[in-house]
Each structure stands twice: as C-alpha cells, then as structure tokens.
Amino acid sequence: MVKTKKRLETLRNEVEKAFSEDFMQPQVYKTTWIQFDDDDGTNFVQAEYYEPADDHTEKSTLRGYYGARLSAAGYMDCTDWSVFKTEREALEYLLETYAS
C-alpha cells in the first residue's frame, strides 16, 4: 500500500512538472459522472451539471471515477473530459495524450 501511494505521488509530480509552463493545466476530479451518447459521440459530465436532452442515449452513472482534462483557468478553453476508474489511469492519460 505504501509503495502504491508513493508511486501515485511520483506520478502526480510528473504531471505537475510536465505542464508547469503550459497555458492549459491538468484537472483531475473524483466524483460521480454521467456518461451519455449524442450526435457528437460519447460524452462525460459531472453528475451535478448533467441536463438530459432528447438526443442523449445510452446514459450510465459512474460513481467514484476520476475525470481528467486540460483547462485554462479564467478562460472557457478546455479539452473534453475523459473518465477513468483510478487516479493513476487519469494521470497516465494526461501524460500520454497531452505532455510534450
């Protein structure tokens, strides 16, 4: 357990360092997510912000999952949320997808 926590802390530090100079900063939140399909494909939104629409299909609730994205504080610029079962998966996704 201690080794796992240490590895997770190392991964958090890697993400912080990888994006330290970037305009878009990583966000990782553990919460309840709503996953739904619409004309744009599969989407994720935090449950408290979900508003049903006629074109939403295949809705499911993911409790205690981690959402990851990049966002520019104070601006509306952000990537879409991607949702993962563990924080480790979310952090690895950010590094593999967006870190240069």
KEKE-3310 file (N, C-alpha, C; in steps of 0.2 Angstrom, whole numbers, plus 5000, padded with zeros to 4 digits):
npx = (5004:5010:5020:5012:5005:5016:5021:5010:5010:5023:5019:5009:5018:5025:5016:5013:5025:5027:5017:5020:5024:5014:4999:4987:4981:4982:4967:4960:4947:4939:4923:4905:4900:4891:4889:4885:4878:4878:4874:4887:4895:4902:4901:4906:4900:4900:4890:4882:4880:4873:4862:4848:4844:4835:4842:4851:4857:4860:4863:4873:4878:4893:4900:4912:4923:4937:4939:4948:4956:4962:4963:4961:4963:4951:4947:4937:4943:4946:4949:4939:4932:4939:4936:4941:4943:4953:4964:4977:4976:4970:4980:4990:4985:4984:4997:5002:4994:4994:5006:5021)
npy = (4994:5006:5008:5009:5021:5030:5028:5034:5047:5051:5050:5061:5071:5071:5074:5087:5094:5091:5100:5112:5124:5127:5134:5128:5119:5103:5095:5084:5075:5067:5060:5059:5054:5056:5047:5048:5046:5055:5065:5070:5059:5049:5056:5064:5071:5080:5074:5083:5093:5088:5089:5082:5078:5077:5070:5062:5046:5029:5032:5032:5030:5034:5031:5038:5039:5045:5060:5067:5081:5095:5112:5130:5141:5153:5155:5149:5139:5122:5104:5090:5080:5065:5049:5039:5024:5024:5035:5035:5030:5041:5051:5045:5045:5059:5062:5054:5058:5072:5078:5086)
npz = (5000:5004:4994:4983:4985:4986:4972:4966:4970:4965:4951:4951:4953:4942:4932:4936:4934:4920:4914:4919:4913:4904:4896:4897:4910:4919:4926:4938:4944:4957:4956:4954:4938:4923:4909:4892:4876:4861:4847:4844:4849:4862:4878:4894:4909:4924:4937:4944:4935:4924:4911:4905:4887:4872:4862:4869:4872:4879:4893:4907:4925:4933:4948:4959:4950:4941:4933:4919:4912:4902:4906:4904:4916:4920:4908:4894:4888:4886:4886:4881:4894:4900:4907:4921:4930:4940:4949:4945:4932:4926:4927:4920:4907:4905:4904:4893:4883:4881:4886:4881)
capx = (5000:5014:5023:5007:5004:5022:5021:5005:5013:5028:5015:5006:5023:5027:5011:5014:5031:5026:5013:5021:5024:5009:4993:4982:4983:4978:4962:4958:4942:4935:4916:4900:4900:4886:4891:4880:4880:4873:4876:4894:4898:4902:4902:4906:4899:4899:4883:4878:4879:4870:4855:4845:4842:4832:4847:4855:4856:4865:4866:4875:4881:4899:4901:4919:4928:4941:4939:4954:4956:4966:4959:4964:4959:4949:4945:4932:4946:4947:4948:4934:4933:4940:4935:4944:4942:4958:4968:4983:4974:4969:4986:4994:4981:4986:5004:5002:4990:4995:5013:5026)
capy = (5000:5012:5008:5012:5028:5033:5029:5039:5054:5052:5052:5067:5076:5071:5078:5094:5096:5091:5105:5118:5130:5127:5138:5123:5115:5097:5094:5078:5076:5061:5062:5055:5056:5054:5045:5048:5046:5060:5066:5071:5054:5048:5062:5063:5077:5079:5072:5089:5098:5085:5091:5077:5081:5072:5066:5058:5039:5025:5035:5027:5034:5031:5034:5037:5038:5051:5063:5071:5086:5101:5118:5136:5145:5160:5155:5144:5134:5116:5098:5086:5075:5058:5047:5033:5020:5025:5041:5033:5029:5048:5054:5042:5048:5066:5062:5051:5062:5080:5081:5086)
capz = (5000:5004:4988:4978:4987:4984:4965:4964:4972:4959:4945:4952:4952:4934:4928:4938:4931:4913:4912:4923:4909:4899:4897:4899:4916:4921:4931:4939:4949:4958:4958:4950:4931:4919:4903:4888:4869:4857:4840:4844:4851:4869:4882:4901:4913:4931:4938:4946:4929:4919:4909:4899:4881:4868:4858:4874:4873:4882:4899:4913:4930:4935:4954:4962:4945:4940:4926:4918:4906:4902:4906:4905:4921:4919:4901:4893:4884:4889:4882:4884:4900:4899:4914:4922:4936:4945:4948:4941:4924:4924:4927:4914:4901:4903:4902:4887:4877:4881:4888:4876)
cpx = (5004:5017:5018:5006:5010:5023:5015:5007:5019:5024:5012:5012:5025:5022:5012:5020:5030:5021:5014:5021:5019:5003:4988:4985:4979:4973:4961:4954:4939:4928:4911:4899:4894:4889:4885:4882:4875:4876:4884:4898:4897:4904:4902:4904:4898:4892:4879:4877:4875:4863:4853:4843:4839:4837:4852:4853:4861:4868:4868:4879:4888:4901:4909:4924:4931:4941:4945:4953:4961:4961:4963:4960:4958:4947:4940:4936:4947:4946:4942:4936:4934:4939:4938:4942:4947:4961:4974:4982:4973:4975:4990:4991:4984:4993:5005:4999:4992:5002:5017:5033)
cpy = (5006:5013:5011:5019:5032:5034:5034:5046:5056:5054:5059:5073:5076:5075:5086:5097:5096:5097:5112:5125:5131:5131:5134:5119:5109:5098:5087:5078:5069:5063:5057:5058:5053:5053:5045:5048:5052:5060:5067:5065:5052:5054:5060:5070:5075:5078:5079:5094:5095:5087:5086:5081:5075:5068:5062:5051:5036:5029:5030:5032:5030:5035:5033:5037:5045:5054:5067:5075:5091:5107:5124:5140:5152:5161:5149:5138:5128:5110:5095:5081:5068:5055:5040:5030:5022:5032:5040:5033:5036:5051:5052:5045:5055:5066:5060:5055:5069:5082:5081:5084)
cpz = (5000:4998:4983:4979:4985:4976:4962:4965:4967:4953:4945:4951:4945:4930:4930:4934:4923:4910:4916:4919:4904:4901:4899:4904:4917:4926:4932:4945:4950:4960:4954:4943:4928:4912:4898:4881:4866:4850:4839:4847:4859:4873:4890:4904:4920:4933:4940:4941:4923:4918:4904:4893:4877:4864:4863:4874:4877:4889:4904:4918:4933:4942:4956:4956:4944:4933:4925:4912:4907:4902:4907:4910:4919:4911:4900:4889:4888:4884:4885:4890:4897:4906:4915:4929:4942:4944:4944:4934:4922:4923:4921:4908:4900:4901:4894:4881:4876:4882:4882:4878)
residu = (MET:VAL:LYS:THR:LYS:LYS:ARG:LEU:GLU:THR:LEU:ARG:ASN:GLU:VAL:GLU:LYS:ALA:PHE:SER:GLU:ASP:PHE:MET:GLN:PRO:GLN:VAL:TYR:LYS:THR:THR:TRP:ILE:GLN:PHE:ASP:ASP:ASP:ASP:GLY:THR:ASN:PHE:VAL:GLN:ALA:GLU:TYR:TYR:GLU:PRO:ALA:ASP:ASP:HIS:THR:GLU:LYS:SER:THR:LEU:ARG:GLY:TYR:TYR:GLY:ALA:ARG:LEU:SER:ALA:ALA:GLY:TYR:MET:ASP:CYS:THR:ASP:TRP:SER:VAL:PHE:LYS:THR:GLU:ARG:GLU:ALA:LEU:GLU:TYR:LEU:LEU:GLU:THR:TYR:ALA:SER)
# end
